[in-house]
């Protein structure tokens, strides 16, 4: 099983959305960056994902979710009422993909970005590399263990 980190604004979809209805599957859609999309398409059912809150007052890793459905064409790209519509994408050859996720657990505390940056062994973590703004990124098993050991 692979490990991942996804960024989301909690006002859009955060760990509390998963925690409110733990049995509910939430589609992870609206990714509109090609490199992030490519990572998304590599996600497999059962992969675990760190959910990172971004663009908010308290940024950091908030919980763990699991991929329950691997990549499929993102329906929002075809929805004219969606902010994620892509008029150049076609059902026969979709550009964008989504995955479905479900709650594993909300962490006992948020693991803040500043703390993540200070942890030894995370030098190659894409999250802390200067200029990296991807919303989906791989995490090694070692990086995963280092971060979760803090919470």
OpenMM code with the backbone's topology and positions (N, CA, C; nanometers):
from openmm import Vec3, app, unit

residues = "UNK UNK UNK UNK UNK UNK UNK UNK UNK UNK UNK UNK UNK UNK UNK UNK UNK UNK UNK UNK UNK UNK UNK UNK UNK UNK UNK UNK UNK UNK UNK UNK UNK UNK UNK UNK UNK UNK UNK UNK UNK UNK UNK UNK UNK UNK UNK UNK UNK UNK UNK UNK UNK UNK UNK UNK UNK UNK UNK UNK UNK UNK UNK UNK UNK UNK UNK UNK UNK UNK UNK UNK UNK UNK UNK UNK UNK UNK UNK UNK UNK UNK UNK UNK UNK UNK UNK UNK UNK UNK UNK UNK UNK UNK UNK UNK UNK UNK UNK UNK UNK UNK UNK UNK UNK UNK UNK UNK UNK UNK UNK UNK UNK UNK UNK UNK UNK UNK UNK UNK UNK UNK UNK UNK UNK UNK UNK UNK UNK UNK UNK UNK UNK UNK UNK UNK UNK UNK UNK UNK UNK UNK UNK UNK UNK UNK UNK UNK UNK UNK UNK".split()
positions = [
    Vec3(0.0835, -0.1188, 0.0000),
    Vec3(0.0000, 0.0000, 0.0000),
    Vec3(0.0878, 0.1249, 0.0000),
    Vec3(0.0511, 0.2184, -0.0835),
    Vec3(0.1236, 0.3450, -0.0903),
    Vec3(0.0683, 0.4418, 0.0142),
    Vec3(0.1470, 0.5430, 0.0430),
    Vec3(0.1077, 0.6487, 0.1367),
    Vec3(0.1088, 0.7810, 0.0603),
    Vec3(0.0173, 0.8693, 0.0975),
    Vec3(0.0003, 0.9962, 0.0269),
    Vec3(-0.0285, 1.1077, 0.1263),
    Vec3(-0.0192, 1.2297, 0.0776),
    Vec3(-0.0645, 1.3479, 0.1503),
    Vec3(-0.1465, 1.4301, 0.0523),
    Vec3(-0.2638, 1.4728, 0.0978),
    Vec3(-0.3470, 1.5616, 0.0169),
    Vec3(-0.3744, 1.6881, 0.0970),
    Vec3(-0.3758, 1.7987, 0.0261),
    Vec3(-0.4052, 1.9274, 0.0892),
    Vec3(-0.5482, 1.9665, 0.0580),
    Vec3(-0.6125, 2.0250, 0.1570),
    Vec3(-0.7471, 2.0760, 0.1374),
    Vec3(-0.7727, 2.1919, 0.2326),
    Vec3(-0.8529, 2.2841, 0.1867),
    Vec3(-0.8996, 2.3890, 0.2766),
    Vec3(-1.0122, 2.3287, 0.3600),
    Vec3(-1.0034, 2.3387, 0.4920),
    Vec3(-1.1073, 2.2766, 0.5750),
    Vec3(-1.2470, 2.3311, 0.5478),
    Vec3(-1.2557, 2.4535, 0.4969),
    Vec3(-1.3870, 2.5093, 0.4636),
    Vec3(-1.4449, 2.4413, 0.3391),
    Vec3(-1.3588, 2.3803, 0.2590),
    Vec3(-1.4012, 2.3089, 0.1379),
    Vec3(-1.4305, 2.1619, 0.1709),
    Vec3(-1.3325, 2.0960, 0.2322),
    Vec3(-1.3473, 1.9566, 0.2760),
    Vec3(-1.2336, 1.9261, 0.3712),
    Vec3(-1.2641, 1.9151, 0.4992),
    Vec3(-1.1611, 1.8903, 0.5993),
    Vec3(-1.1875, 1.7636, 0.6767),
    Vec3(-1.1031, 1.7378, 0.7736),
    Vec3(-1.1159, 1.6150, 0.8524),
    Vec3(-1.2489, 1.6109, 0.9268),
    Vec3(-1.3024, 1.7259, 0.9650),
    Vec3(-1.4311, 1.7259, 1.0353),
    Vec3(-1.5451, 1.6799, 0.9455),
    Vec3(-1.5336, 1.7037, 0.8148),
    Vec3(-1.6357, 1.6537, 0.7217),
    Vec3(-1.6365, 1.5015, 0.7211),
    Vec3(-1.5172, 1.4422, 0.7255),
    Vec3(-1.5080, 1.2960, 0.7327),
    Vec3(-1.5554, 1.2458, 0.8686),
    Vec3(-1.5159, 1.3152, 0.9767),
    Vec3(-1.5471, 1.2701, 1.1127),
    Vec3(-1.6963, 1.2797, 1.1455),
    Vec3(-1.7679, 1.3751, 1.0838),
    Vec3(-1.9124, 1.3908, 1.1103),
    Vec3(-1.9902, 1.2663, 1.0719),
    Vec3(-1.9457, 1.2002, 0.9663),
    Vec3(-2.0140, 1.0802, 0.9184),
    Vec3(-1.9084, 0.9774, 0.8806),
    Vec3(-1.8505, 0.9087, 0.9800),
    Vec3(-1.7352, 0.8224, 0.9553),
    Vec3(-1.7569, 0.7115, 0.8527),
    Vec3(-1.8805, 0.6704, 0.8329),
    Vec3(-1.9066, 0.5640, 0.7351),
    Vec3(-1.9284, 0.6198, 0.5942),
    Vec3(-1.9317, 0.7516, 0.5819),
    Vec3(-1.9599, 0.8138, 0.4526),
    Vec3(-1.8351, 0.8210, 0.3664),
    Vec3(-1.8522, 0.7903, 0.2395),
    Vec3(-1.7449, 0.8016, 0.1414),
    Vec3(-1.7529, 0.9410, 0.0809),
    Vec3(-1.6382, 1.0086, 0.0735),
    Vec3(-1.6346, 1.1439, 0.0178),
    Vec3(-1.5492, 1.1427, -0.1082),
    Vec3(-1.6059, 1.1889, -0.2204),
    Vec3(-1.5255, 1.1952, -0.3432),
    Vec3(-1.4218, 1.3075, -0.3329),
    Vec3(-1.3016, 1.2768, -0.3743),
    Vec3(-1.1941, 1.3767, -0.3792),
    Vec3(-1.1834, 1.4203, -0.5235),
    Vec3(-1.2455, 1.5332, -0.5528),
    Vec3(-1.2525, 1.5793, -0.6909),
    Vec3(-1.2013, 1.7224, -0.7017),
    Vec3(-1.2019, 1.7769, -0.8220),
    Vec3(-1.1639, 1.9157, -0.8416),
    Vec3(-1.0151, 1.9394, -0.8550),
    Vec3(-0.9341, 1.8338, -0.8607),
    Vec3(-0.7895, 1.8509, -0.8785),
    Vec3(-0.7656, 1.8952, -1.0222),
    Vec3(-0.7015, 2.0104, -1.0377),
    Vec3(-0.6804, 2.0669, -1.1718),
    Vec3(-0.5342, 2.1054, -1.1963),
    Vec3(-0.4451, 2.0220, -1.1493),
    Vec3(-0.3022, 2.0363, -1.1759),
    Vec3(-0.2579, 1.9018, -1.2334),
    Vec3(-0.1859, 1.9037, -1.3441),
    Vec3(-0.1522, 1.7780, -1.4115),
    Vec3(-0.0646, 1.6852, -1.3274),
    Vec3(0.0352, 1.7385, -1.2580),
    Vec3(0.1201, 1.6525, -1.1771),
    Vec3(0.0415, 1.5936, -1.0597),
    Vec3(-0.0410, 1.6762, -0.9954),
    Vec3(-0.1251, 1.6258, -0.8867),
    Vec3(-0.2221, 1.5207, -0.9402),
    Vec3(-0.2783, 1.5456, -1.0590),
    Vec3(-0.3691, 1.4476, -1.1207),
    Vec3(-0.2971, 1.3152, -1.1443),
    Vec3(-0.1728, 1.3227, -1.1919),
    Vec3(-0.0972, 1.2003, -1.2177),
    Vec3(-0.0755, 1.1201, -1.0890),
    Vec3(-0.0473, 1.1898, -0.9795),
    Vec3(-0.0355, 1.1201, -0.8509),
    Vec3(-0.1703, 1.0600, -0.8108),
    Vec3(-0.2769, 1.1359, -0.8302),
    Vec3(-0.4110, 1.0887, -0.7955),
    Vec3(-0.4444, 0.9584, -0.8690),
    Vec3(-0.4051, 0.9499, -0.9961),
    Vec3(-0.4362, 0.8292, -1.0738),
    Vec3(-0.3541, 0.7089, -1.0295),
    Vec3(-0.2484, 0.7319, -0.9529),
    Vec3(-0.1676, 0.6213, -0.9004),
    Vec3(-0.2216, 0.5685, -0.7679),
    Vec3(-0.3155, 0.6392, -0.7079),
    Vec3(-0.3729, 0.5932, -0.5817),
    Vec3(-0.4540, 0.4663, -0.6048),
    Vec3(-0.4407, 0.3737, -0.5119),
    Vec3(-0.5121, 0.2463, -0.5224),
    Vec3(-0.6013, 0.2272, -0.4002),
    Vec3(-0.7029, 0.1469, -0.4175),
    Vec3(-0.7915, 0.1155, -0.3062),
    Vec3(-0.7088, 0.0608, -0.1900),
    Vec3(-0.7311, 0.1166, -0.0711),
    Vec3(-0.6583, 0.0743, 0.0476),
    Vec3(-0.5412, 0.1640, 0.0841),
    Vec3(-0.4949, 0.2466, -0.0102),
    Vec3(-0.3867, 0.3397, 0.0216),
    Vec3(-0.4322, 0.4348, 0.1318),
    Vec3(-0.3385, 0.4689, 0.2204),
    Vec3(-0.3699, 0.5632, 0.3273),
    Vec3(-0.3156, 0.7011, 0.2929),
    Vec3(-0.3888, 0.8021, 0.3413),
    Vec3(-0.3641, 0.9404, 0.3002),
    Vec3(-0.3681, 1.0320, 0.4219),
    Vec3(-0.2642, 1.1136, 0.4362),
    Vec3(-0.2652, 1.2187, 0.5379),
    Vec3(-0.3455, 1.3357, 0.4828),
    Vec3(-0.4430, 1.3810, 0.5579),
    Vec3(-0.5233, 1.4961, 0.5168),
    Vec3(-0.4645, 1.6203, 0.5825),
    Vec3(-0.4176, 1.7112, 0.4981),
    Vec3(-0.3466, 1.8313, 0.5412),
    Vec3(-0.4360, 1.9524, 0.5192),
    Vec3(-0.4603, 2.0273, 0.6235),
    Vec3(-0.5404, 2.1498, 0.6122),
    Vec3(-0.4509, 2.2642, 0.5668),
    Vec3(-0.4916, 2.3314, 0.4602),
    Vec3(-0.4139, 2.4437, 0.4069),
    Vec3(-0.5043, 2.5660, 0.3908),
    Vec3(-0.4407, 2.6793, 0.3664),
    Vec3(-0.5132, 2.8055, 0.3432),
    Vec3(-0.6142, 2.8344, 0.4536),
    Vec3(-0.5688, 2.8185, 0.5768),
    Vec3(-0.6557, 2.8418, 0.6917),
    Vec3(-0.5695, 2.8902, 0.8084),
    Vec3(-0.6330, 2.9188, 0.9204),
    Vec3(-0.5598, 2.9710, 1.0356),
    Vec3(-0.4616, 2.8685, 1.0929),
    Vec3(-0.5044, 2.7432, 1.1018),
    Vec3(-0.4205, 2.6373, 1.1595),
    Vec3(-0.3895, 2.5346, 1.0509),
    Vec3(-0.2706, 2.5484, 0.9895),
    Vec3(-0.2340, 2.4571, 0.8815),
    Vec3(-0.1527, 2.3407, 0.9352),
    Vec3(-0.1780, 2.2230, 0.8777),
    Vec3(-0.1043, 2.1046, 0.9183),
    Vec3(-0.1830, 1.9778, 0.8924),
    Vec3(-0.1244, 1.8655, 0.9305),
    Vec3(-0.1876, 1.7350, 0.9121),
    Vec3(-0.2939, 1.7172, 1.0199),
    Vec3(-0.4169, 1.6896, 0.9762),
    Vec3(-0.5307, 1.6820, 1.0684),
    Vec3(-0.5843, 1.5403, 1.0884),
    Vec3(-0.5550, 1.4508, 0.9933),
    Vec3(-0.6097, 1.3163, 1.0068),
    Vec3(-0.5642, 1.2239, 0.8968),
    Vec3(-0.6190, 1.1039, 0.9007),
    Vec3(-0.5871, 0.9999, 0.8028),
    Vec3(-0.7165, 0.9534, 0.7391),
    Vec3(-0.7145, 0.9437, 0.6070),
    Vec3(-0.8257, 0.8877, 0.5313),
    Vec3(-0.7709, 0.7739, 0.4454),
    Vec3(-0.8618, 0.6941, 0.3920),
    Vec3(-0.8221, 0.5789, 0.3094),
    Vec3(-0.8931, 0.5872, 0.1745),
    Vec3(-0.8199, 0.5505, 0.0704),
    Vec3(-0.8794, 0.5427, -0.0631),
    Vec3(-0.9700, 0.4197, -0.0666),
    Vec3(-1.0983, 0.4411, -0.0973),
    Vec3(-1.1932, 0.3294, -0.1051),
    Vec3(-1.2389, 0.3030, -0.2486),
    Vec3(-1.2036, 0.3936, -0.3378),
    Vec3(-1.2279, 0.3721, -0.4814),
    Vec3(-1.1153, 0.4412, -0.5569),
    Vec3(-1.0455, 0.3655, -0.6392),
    Vec3(-0.9331, 0.4197, -0.7158),
    Vec3(-0.9846, 0.5201, -0.8197),
    Vec3(-0.8917, 0.5826, -0.8872),
    Vec3(-0.9220, 0.6928, -0.9794),
    Vec3(-1.0272, 0.6571, -1.0840),
    Vec3(-1.1195, 0.7504, -1.1024),
    Vec3(-1.2237, 0.7422, -1.2034),
    Vec3(-1.2442, 0.8839, -1.2578),
    Vec3(-1.3010, 0.8987, -1.3785),
    Vec3(-1.3187, 1.0335, -1.4341),
    Vec3(-1.3976, 1.1234, -1.3387),
    Vec3(-1.3411, 1.2399, -1.3113),
    Vec3(-1.4027, 1.3374, -1.2212),
    Vec3(-1.5279, 1.3942, -1.2872),
    Vec3(-1.6472, 1.3664, -1.2314),
    Vec3(-1.7709, 1.4148, -1.2930),
    Vec3(-1.7816, 1.5673, -1.2976),
    Vec3(-1.7131, 1.6357, -1.2072),
    Vec3(-1.7258, 1.7815, -1.2031),
    Vec3(-1.6690, 1.8491, -1.3276),
    Vec3(-1.5795, 1.7819, -1.3988),
    Vec3(-1.5226, 1.8419, -1.5195),
    Vec3(-1.6260, 1.8559, -1.6311),
    Vec3(-1.7345, 1.7796, -1.6230),
    Vec3(-1.8395, 1.7827, -1.7257),
    Vec3(-1.9627, 1.8601, -1.6813),
    Vec3(-1.9639, 1.9076, -1.5576),
    Vec3(-2.0804, 1.9760, -1.5007),
    Vec3(-2.0693, 2.1267, -1.5255),
    Vec3(-2.1537, 2.1821, -1.6114),
    Vec3(-2.1434, 2.3248, -1.6429),
    Vec3(-2.1678, 2.4164, -1.5233),
    Vec3(-2.2307, 2.3655, -1.4190),
    Vec3(-2.2556, 2.4462, -1.3000),
    Vec3(-2.1442, 2.4342, -1.1954),
    Vec3(-2.0449, 2.3506, -1.2237),
    Vec3(-1.9360, 2.3290, -1.1284),
    Vec3(-1.8246, 2.4313, -1.1492),
    Vec3(-1.7633, 2.4762, -1.0391),
    Vec3(-1.6460, 2.5637, -1.0552),
    Vec3(-1.5276, 2.4887, -1.1163),
    Vec3(-1.5370, 2.3566, -1.1241),
    Vec3(-1.4287, 2.2742, -1.1773),
    Vec3(-1.4557, 2.2249, -1.3191),
    Vec3(-1.5565, 2.2804, -1.3842),
    Vec3(-1.5876, 2.2389, -1.5214),
    Vec3(-1.4664, 2.2650, -1.6112),
    Vec3(-1.4449, 2.1743, -1.7062),
    Vec3(-1.3382, 2.1900, -1.8055),
    Vec3(-1.4002, 2.1626, -1.9419),
    Vec3(-1.4286, 2.2677, -2.0126),
    Vec3(-1.4981, 2.2542, -2.1409),
    Vec3(-1.4143, 2.1838, -2.2469),
    Vec3(-1.2840, 2.1715, -2.2251),
    Vec3(-1.1979, 2.1025, -2.3218),
    Vec3(-1.1886, 1.9530, -2.2929),
    Vec3(-1.2442, 1.9093, -2.1816),
    Vec3(-1.2427, 1.7685, -2.1465),
    Vec3(-1.3681, 1.7009, -2.2022),
    Vec3(-1.3526, 1.5769, -2.2476),
    Vec3(-1.4650, 1.5029, -2.3062),
    Vec3(-1.4788, 1.3675, -2.2380),
    Vec3(-1.6031, 1.3193, -2.2241),
    Vec3(-1.6240, 1.1896, -2.1576),
    Vec3(-1.5442, 1.0753, -2.2209),
    Vec3(-1.5209, 1.0817, -2.3526),
    Vec3(-1.4451, 0.9758, -2.4193),
    Vec3(-1.2963, 0.9829, -2.3836),
    Vec3(-1.2503, 1.1024, -2.3468),
    Vec3(-1.1095, 1.1211, -2.3113),
    Vec3(-1.1005, 1.2247, -2.1996),
    Vec3(-1.1366, 1.1842, -2.0770),
    Vec3(-1.1361, 1.2801, -1.9662),
    Vec3(-0.9941, 1.3252, -1.9314),
    Vec3(-0.9833, 1.4485, -1.8849),
    Vec3(-0.8539, 1.5024, -1.8408),
    Vec3(-0.8316, 1.4826, -1.6919),
    Vec3(-0.9394, 1.4827, -1.6162),
    Vec3(-0.9297, 1.4911, -1.4699),
    Vec3(-0.9931, 1.3705, -1.4031),
    Vec3(-0.9386, 1.3359, -1.2868),
    Vec3(-0.9833, 1.2171, -1.2153),
    Vec3(-1.0128, 1.2493, -1.0698),
    Vec3(-1.0914, 1.1637, -1.0087),
    Vec3(-1.1269, 1.1743, -0.8676),
    Vec3(-1.1014, 1.0389, -0.8034),
    Vec3(-1.0908, 1.0371, -0.6722),
    Vec3(-1.0891, 0.9130, -0.5951),
    Vec3(-1.1891, 0.9298, -0.4815),
    Vec3(-1.2378, 0.8204, -0.4298),
    Vec3(-1.3275, 0.8251, -0.3141),
    Vec3(-1.2485, 0.7863, -0.1904),
    Vec3(-1.2752, 0.8594, -0.0800),
    Vec3(-1.2034, 0.8356, 0.0445),
    Vec3(-1.2989, 0.8260, 0.1618),
    Vec3(-1.2522, 0.7593, 0.2662),
    Vec3(-1.3291, 0.7461, 0.3897),
    Vec3(-1.2345, 0.7646, 0.5084),
    Vec3(-1.2913, 0.8016, 0.6197),
    Vec3(-1.2148, 0.8295, 0.7412),
    Vec3(-1.1452, 0.7054, 0.7950),
    Vec3(-1.0196, 0.7228, 0.8331),
    Vec3(-0.9494, 0.6254, 0.9162),
    Vec3(-0.9525, 0.6802, 1.0586),
    Vec3(-0.8979, 0.8028, 1.0758),
    Vec3(-0.9089, 0.8664, 1.2074),
    Vec3(-0.8693, 1.0132, 1.2001),
    Vec3(-0.9300, 1.0875, 1.2894),
    Vec3(-0.8889, 1.2249, 1.3128),
    Vec3(-0.7747, 1.2175, 1.4129),
    Vec3(-0.6670, 1.2895, 1.3861),
    Vec3(-0.5535, 1.2855, 1.4784),
    Vec3(-0.5898, 1.3540, 1.6100),
    Vec3(-0.5274, 1.3124, 1.7209),
    Vec3(-0.5570, 1.3734, 1.8506),
    Vec3(-0.5230, 1.5222, 1.8542),
    Vec3(-0.4290, 1.5622, 1.7693),
    Vec3(-0.3956, 1.7041, 1.7573),
    Vec3(-0.3467, 1.7289, 1.6153),
    Vec3(-0.3585, 1.8512, 1.5717),
    Vec3(-0.3059, 1.8923, 1.4421),
    Vec3(-0.1535, 1.8888, 1.4477),
    Vec3(-0.0903, 1.8346, 1.3456),
    Vec3(0.0552, 1.8389, 1.3344),
    Vec3(0.0891, 1.9579, 1.2453),
    Vec3(0.1299, 2.0701, 1.3051),
    Vec3(0.1475, 2.1939, 1.2293),
    Vec3(0.2661, 2.1890, 1.1329),
    Vec3(0.2560, 2.2677, 1.0277),
    Vec3(0.3607, 2.2751, 0.9270),
    Vec3(0.4954, 2.3109, 0.9884),
    Vec3(0.4996, 2.4074, 1.0785),
    Vec3(0.6264, 2.4470, 1.1396),
    Vec3(0.6931, 2.3293, 1.2111),
    Vec3(0.6123, 2.2472, 1.2759),
    Vec3(0.6670, 2.1297, 1.3438),
    Vec3(0.7157, 2.0262, 1.2426),
    Vec3(0.6385, 2.0069, 1.1361),
    Vec3(0.6791, 1.9129, 1.0303),
    Vec3(0.8142, 1.9546, 0.9732),
    Vec3(0.8307, 2.0849, 0.9480),
    Vec3(0.9563, 2.1361, 0.8918),
    Vec3(1.0753, 2.1110, 0.9841),
    Vec3(1.0513, 2.1030, 1.1132),
    Vec3(1.1608, 2.0865, 1.2093),
    Vec3(1.1989, 1.9404, 1.2333),
    Vec3(1.1231, 1.8476, 1.1804),
    Vec3(1.1483, 1.7059, 1.2086),
    Vec3(1.2625, 1.6509, 1.1242),
    Vec3(1.3607, 1.5854, 1.1868),
    Vec3(1.4674, 1.5230, 1.1090),
    Vec3(1.4120, 1.4078, 1.0253),
    Vec3(1.4689, 1.3906, 0.9065),
    Vec3(1.4281, 1.2805, 0.8188),
    Vec3(1.3226, 1.3174, 0.7170),
    Vec3(1.2796, 1.4433, 0.7149),
    Vec3(1.1755, 1.4842, 0.6208),
    Vec3(1.2275, 1.5787, 0.5118),
    Vec3(1.3585, 1.5809, 0.4925),
    Vec3(1.4184, 1.6727, 0.3950),
    Vec3(1.3644, 1.6548, 0.2533),
    Vec3(1.3255, 1.5322, 0.2174),
    Vec3(1.2765, 1.5060, 0.0815),
    Vec3(1.1245, 1.5099, 0.0698),
    Vec3(1.0564, 1.5385, 0.1785),
    Vec3(0.9106, 1.5457, 0.1757),
    Vec3(0.8682, 1.6621, 0.0864),
    Vec3(0.7928, 1.6354, -0.0210),
    Vec3(0.7542, 1.7434, -0.1128),
    Vec3(0.6821, 1.8597, -0.0436),
    Vec3(0.6083, 1.8323, 0.0627),
    Vec3(0.5325, 1.9355, 0.1332),
    Vec3(0.6210, 2.0505, 0.1790),
    Vec3(0.7434, 2.0199, 0.2223),
    Vec3(0.8280, 2.1247, 0.2791),
    Vec3(0.9329, 2.1771, 0.1809),
    Vec3(0.9325, 2.1254, 0.0590),
    Vec3(1.0242, 2.1781, -0.0420),
    Vec3(0.9755, 2.3136, -0.0895),
    Vec3(1.0664, 2.4068, -0.0992),
    Vec3(1.0350, 2.5426, -0.1418),
    Vec3(0.9685, 2.5426, -0.2799),
    Vec3(0.8583, 2.6162, -0.2918),
    Vec3(0.7901, 2.6303, -0.4200),
    Vec3(0.6937, 2.5182, -0.4538),
    Vec3(0.6839, 2.4150, -0.3709),
    Vec3(0.5938, 2.3041, -0.4010),
    Vec3(0.4530, 2.3375, -0.3529),
    Vec3(0.3610, 2.3431, -0.4458),
    Vec3(0.2229, 2.3773, -0.4110),
    Vec3(0.1251, 2.2677, -0.4522),
    Vec3(0.1756, 2.1476, -0.4754),
    Vec3(0.0884, 2.0384, -0.5181),
    Vec3(-0.0126, 2.0030, -0.4096),
    Vec3(-0.1321, 1.9660, -0.4524),
    Vec3(-0.2366, 1.9275, -0.3574),
    Vec3(-0.2389, 1.7775, -0.3313),
    Vec3(-0.1641, 1.7007, -0.4103),
    Vec3(-0.1547, 1.5560, -0.3935),
    Vec3(-0.0079, 1.5189, -0.4090),
    Vec3(0.0465, 1.4430, -0.3127),
    Vec3(0.1875, 1.4063, -0.3220),
    Vec3(0.2138, 1.2749, -0.2506),
    Vec3(0.3121, 1.1988, -0.2979),
    Vec3(0.3477, 1.0745, -0.2301),
    Vec3(0.4239, 1.1028, -0.1010),
    Vec3(0.4138, 1.0086, -0.0089),
    Vec3(0.4853, 1.0141, 0.1186),
    Vec3(0.5490, 0.8767, 0.1375),
    Vec3(0.6775, 0.8733, 0.1706),
    Vec3(0.7426, 0.7442, 0.1942),
    Vec3(0.6948, 0.6859, 0.3271),
    Vec3(0.7152, 0.5570, 0.3442),
    Vec3(0.6786, 0.4908, 0.4702),
    Vec3(0.7542, 0.5547, 0.5869),
    Vec3(0.8826, 0.5854, 0.5652),
    Vec3(0.9632, 0.6471, 0.6710),
    Vec3(0.9090, 0.7857, 0.7075),
    Vec3(0.8747, 0.8677, 0.6077),
    Vec3(0.8188, 1.0011, 0.6338),
    Vec3(0.6861, 0.9900, 0.7081),
    Vec3(0.6046, 0.8950, 0.6672),
    Vec3(0.4752, 0.8691, 0.7316),
    Vec3(0.4956, 0.8399, 0.8806),
    Vec3(0.5872, 0.7480, 0.9096),
    Vec3(0.6119, 0.7082, 1.0483),
    Vec3(0.6676, 0.8239, 1.1312),
    Vec3(0.7581, 0.9034, 1.0743),
    Vec3(0.8147, 1.0169, 1.1455),
    Vec3(0.7043, 1.1153, 1.1855),
    Vec3(0.6157, 1.1455, 1.0910),
    Vec3(0.5093, 1.2431, 1.1215),
    Vec3(0.4105, 1.1883, 1.2232),
    Vec3(0.3671, 1.0647, 1.2057),
    Vec3(0.2659, 1.0099, 1.2967),
    Vec3(0.3211, 0.9843, 1.4363),
    Vec3(0.4517, 0.9671, 1.4507),
    Vec3(0.5109, 0.9476, 1.5828),
    Vec3(0.4966, 1.0729, 1.6687),
    Vec3(0.4676, 1.1872, 1.6054),
    Vec3(0.4565, 1.3143, 1.6781),
    Vec3(0.3176, 1.3361, 1.7386),
    Vec3(0.2211, 1.2606, 1.6938),
    Vec3(0.0838, 1.2795, 1.7418),
    Vec3(0.0390, 1.1544, 1.8120),
] * unit.nanometer
topology = app.Topology()
chain = topology.addChain("A")
for resn in residues:
    res = topology.addResidue(resn, chain)
    for name in ("N", "CA", "C"):
        topology.addAtom(name, app.Element.getBySymbol(name[0]), res)
